[in-house]
Amino acid sequence: MPTAEQRAVDLLSRTDYGRIATSMRALPFLAFARHIVSEGRVLLRMPGSCGYHRACAGGVVAYGSDNLGSARPGESLWSVQVVGECAAHEPTAAELERFGPAPLLVDGEPFEPVYLSVRPRFGTVHSTDTGPDGLERHFASTS
């Protein structure tokens, strides 16, 4: 049976965006990021203009996503979170392609991407109805 970290990373690979959480100047904050999963790591693309990457890189962060806004009628809802060390990342050409097109602007400013890598050390999965085992069966049949 897969670990909670593996289930969380598997579910993250089925979404494109999530939220990173850490603290900056002793205050908690959340920021959105585009993500892909590569070799068990969660790779993030964030806007550099916000400066959030400076608070994330070199520290421990939480990163999560869900299907709360995209679940079809009758489909179970799920939310996942991974916690791990975050580091600056230089994406390969293949990873850049997987991230897809970048936005032109973020908050009215030209988008300048910053890339981070999170290696999950802890993961949680919460779901309605079927539970994590049912989610695994559902996703295993659609892969």
Phi, psi and chi 1 to 4 in degrees:
 res  aa     phi    psi   chi1   chi2   chi3   chi4
   1 MET       -  133.9  172.7  177.7  -90.4      -
   2 PRO   -63.9  150.7  -16.1   25.9      -      -
   3 THR   -73.7  167.6   65.7      -      -      -
   4 ALA   -60.4  -37.5      -      -      -      -
   5 GLU   -63.2  -43.4  -67.8   82.2   12.6      -
   6 GLN   -65.3  -42.9  -69.8  168.1  -35.9      -
   7 ARG   -62.0  -42.9  -74.0 -166.9  -57.4  -96.0
   8 ALA   -63.2  -45.5      -      -      -      -
   9 VAL   -65.4  -39.8  169.7      -      -      -
  10 ASP   -59.4  -43.9  -72.9  -13.5      -      -
  11 LEU   -68.8  -37.9  -72.7  168.6      -      -
  12 LEU   -58.8  -34.2  -81.1  172.7      -      -
  13 SER   -67.3   -9.3   70.2      -      -      -
  14 ARG   -99.7    4.4  -72.8  155.4  173.0   83.1
  15 THR  -125.4  163.8   61.8      -      -      -
  16 ASP  -105.7  -28.3  -67.7  -29.2      -      -
  17 TYR  -129.6  154.5  -68.0   88.4      -      -
  18 GLY  -157.5 -165.4      -      -      -      -
  19 ARG  -128.9  135.3  -68.3  165.5 -154.4   85.8
  20 ILE  -103.3  139.6 -169.0  165.2      -      -
  21 ALA  -126.8  134.2      -      -      -      -
  22 THR  -160.1 -162.2 -166.7      -      -      -
  23 SER  -126.0  150.6   61.6      -      -      -
  24 MET  -137.1  122.8 -173.5  162.8   52.7      -
  25 ARG    54.1   44.3  -66.4 -176.4 -144.9   94.2
  26 ALA    69.4    8.7      -      -      -      -
  27 LEU  -113.9  138.4  -63.4  173.2      -      -
  28 PRO   -72.8  150.5   24.7  -30.3      -      -
  29 PHE  -150.5  158.2   77.1   89.2      -      -
  30 LEU  -119.7  142.1  -70.7  172.7      -      -
  31 ALA  -139.4  147.2      -      -      -      -
  32 PHE   -83.2  155.5   74.8   92.2      -      -
  33 ALA  -153.7  151.0      -      -      -      -
  34 ARG   -87.5  139.8  167.2   77.0  169.6   97.6
  35 HIS  -136.6  156.6   69.2  -95.0      -      -
  36 ILE  -135.4  160.9   61.5  171.2      -      -
  37 VAL  -109.1  129.0  173.6      -      -      -
  38 SER  -142.2  119.4  179.2      -      -      -
  39 GLU    51.5   44.3  -61.2  176.4    5.3      -
  40 GLY    78.9   -1.8      -      -      -      -
  41 ARG  -104.2  153.5  -63.7  169.5  -62.2  145.6
  42 VAL  -102.1  115.4 -179.9      -      -      -
  43 LEU   -98.9  133.9  -54.9 -178.5      -      -
  44 LEU  -116.6  145.6  -51.4  176.0      -      -
  45 ARG  -121.2  121.0  179.2  177.2   71.1 -168.0
  46 MET  -128.5  159.1  -60.3  175.7   65.8      -
  47 PRO   -73.5  126.0   21.1  -26.1      -      -
  48 GLY   -70.6  -23.8      -      -      -      -
  49 SER   -64.5  -23.7   60.2      -      -      -
  50 CYS   -78.6  -25.8  -62.3      -      -      -
  51 GLY    80.2    2.6      -      -      -      -
  52 TYR   -63.6  -29.2  -65.1  146.3      -      -
  53 HIS   -61.0  -28.5   61.6  -74.2      -      -
  54 ARG   -66.0  -34.5  -71.1 -175.0 -157.2   93.4
  55 ALA   -77.9  -24.2      -      -      -      -
  56 CYS   -85.8  -48.8  -63.1      -      -      -
  57 ALA   -63.0  130.1      -      -      -      -
  58 GLY    89.7   -0.5      -      -      -      -
  59 GLY  -124.6 -176.3      -      -      -      -
  60 VAL   -97.8  132.1  174.1      -      -      -
  61 VAL  -129.0  163.8  -58.9      -      -      -
  62 ALA  -112.7  139.5      -      -      -      -
  63 TYR  -133.0  133.5 -173.3   77.9      -      -
  64 GLY  -145.1  163.0      -      -      -      -
  65 SER  -152.6  175.5 -168.9      -      -      -
  66 ASP  -161.1  176.7   56.7   56.9      -      -
  67 ASN  -115.6   24.1   74.9  -21.3      -      -
  68 LEU   -60.0  -32.7  -58.4  178.9      -      -
  69 GLY   -98.2   -3.2      -      -      -      -
  70 SER  -123.6   -2.8   62.8      -      -      -
  71 ALA   -65.8  137.2      -      -      -      -
  72 ARG   -78.7  158.4  -65.5 -178.5  -59.9  -97.1
  73 PRO   -52.9  131.8  -26.3   35.3      -      -
  74 GLY    85.7  -10.5      -      -      -      -
  75 GLU   -83.1  142.3 -174.7  177.3    8.0      -
  76 SER   -64.9  145.5  -65.9      -      -      -
  77 LEU   -90.3  144.8  -60.4  174.0      -      -
  78 TRP  -144.4  155.2   54.9  -96.8      -      -
  79 SER  -142.5  135.3  175.8      -      -      -
  80 VAL  -128.2  155.2  -59.3      -      -      -
  81 GLN  -146.5  137.3  172.3 -178.5  -76.4      -
  82 VAL  -121.5  148.7  -66.5      -      -      -
  83 VAL  -124.8  134.1  175.5      -      -      -
  84 GLY  -174.7  176.1      -      -      -      -
  85 GLU   -71.9  140.1  -67.6  179.5   45.7      -
  86 CYS  -113.0  137.9 -177.6      -      -      -
  87 ALA  -140.0  155.2      -      -      -      -
  88 ALA   -61.7  149.3      -      -      -      -
  89 HIS  -139.4  137.4 -179.8   73.8      -      -
  90 GLU  -104.4  105.0 -173.3   66.1   37.3      -
  91 PRO   -70.3  149.2   22.5  -28.2      -      -
  92 THR   -77.0  168.9   65.0      -      -      -
  93 ALA   -59.9  -39.8      -      -      -      -
  94 ALA   -65.4  -40.2      -      -      -      -
  95 GLU   -66.3  -41.8  -70.1  167.6  -14.1      -
  96 LEU   -58.7  -41.0  -74.2  171.9      -      -
  97 GLU   -63.1  -41.1 -174.3  174.7  -36.1      -
  98 ARG   -66.0  -31.3  -71.6 -175.8   55.4 -150.5
  99 PHE   -65.2  -27.8  -87.4  110.6      -      -
 100 GLY    78.0 -173.2      -      -      -      -
 101 PRO   -64.0  143.2    7.3   -9.0      -      -
 102 ALA   -92.0  154.7      -      -      -      -
 103 PRO   -67.7  157.0   22.2  -29.3      -      -
 104 LEU   -79.5  -38.0  -63.6  175.7      -      -
 105 LEU  -132.4  149.9  -59.1  172.5      -      -
 106 VAL  -134.1  122.6  171.7      -      -      -
 107 ASP    54.2   36.3  -63.8  -26.0      -      -
 108 GLY    79.5   -0.9      -      -      -      -
 109 GLU  -105.4  148.0  -60.1  -74.2  -35.0      -
 110 PRO   -56.9  136.8  -22.7   32.3      -      -
 111 PHE   -76.2  121.4 -179.4   72.7      -      -
 112 GLU  -120.5  108.0  -64.8  179.5   25.5      -
 113 PRO   -72.2  146.2   27.5  -33.5      -      -
 114 VAL  -126.1  137.7  175.0      -      -      -
 115 TYR  -114.6  136.2  -63.9   91.0      -      -
 116 LEU  -130.3  160.3  -58.8  171.7      -      -
 117 SER  -128.7  132.8  172.3      -      -      -
 118 VAL  -118.3  123.3  178.2      -      -      -
 119 ARG   -99.5  106.0 -173.5  166.9  -59.9  -81.7
 120 PRO   -60.7  131.7  -23.1   34.2      -      -
 121 ARG  -113.5  -18.5  -61.7  -68.6 -177.3 -139.1
 122 PHE  -148.7  140.4  174.3   76.4      -      -
 123 GLY  -143.3  150.0      -      -      -      -
 124 THR  -133.1  147.5   57.9      -      -      -
 125 VAL  -131.1  127.7  176.3      -      -      -
 126 HIS  -122.0  137.0  -62.8  -73.2      -      -
 127 SER  -148.3  159.5   63.1      -      -      -
 128 THR   -97.8  159.2   61.5      -      -      -
 129 ASP    64.6  -80.5  -57.9  -32.2      -      -
 130 THR   -83.0  -22.8   61.8      -      -      -
 131 GLY    78.7  169.7      -      -      -      -
 132 PRO   -57.4  -36.8  -23.0   31.4      -      -
 133 ASP   -65.4  -40.9  -66.5  -25.8      -      -
 134 GLY   -64.6  -36.3      -      -      -      -
 135 LEU   -63.7  -42.0  -72.7  170.9      -      -
 136 GLU   -61.1  -44.3  -73.1  170.2   10.7      -
 137 ARG   -62.9  -42.9  -77.8 -168.2  -60.6  -84.7
 138 HIS   -60.7  -49.1  170.4   75.9      -      -
 139 PHE   -73.6  -32.5  -74.5  122.6      -      -
 140 ALA   -63.0  -32.4      -      -      -      -
 141 SER   -79.7  -13.4   65.9      -      -      -
 142 THR  -106.3   -1.4   61.6      -      -      -
 143 SER   -78.1      -  -61.9      -      -      -
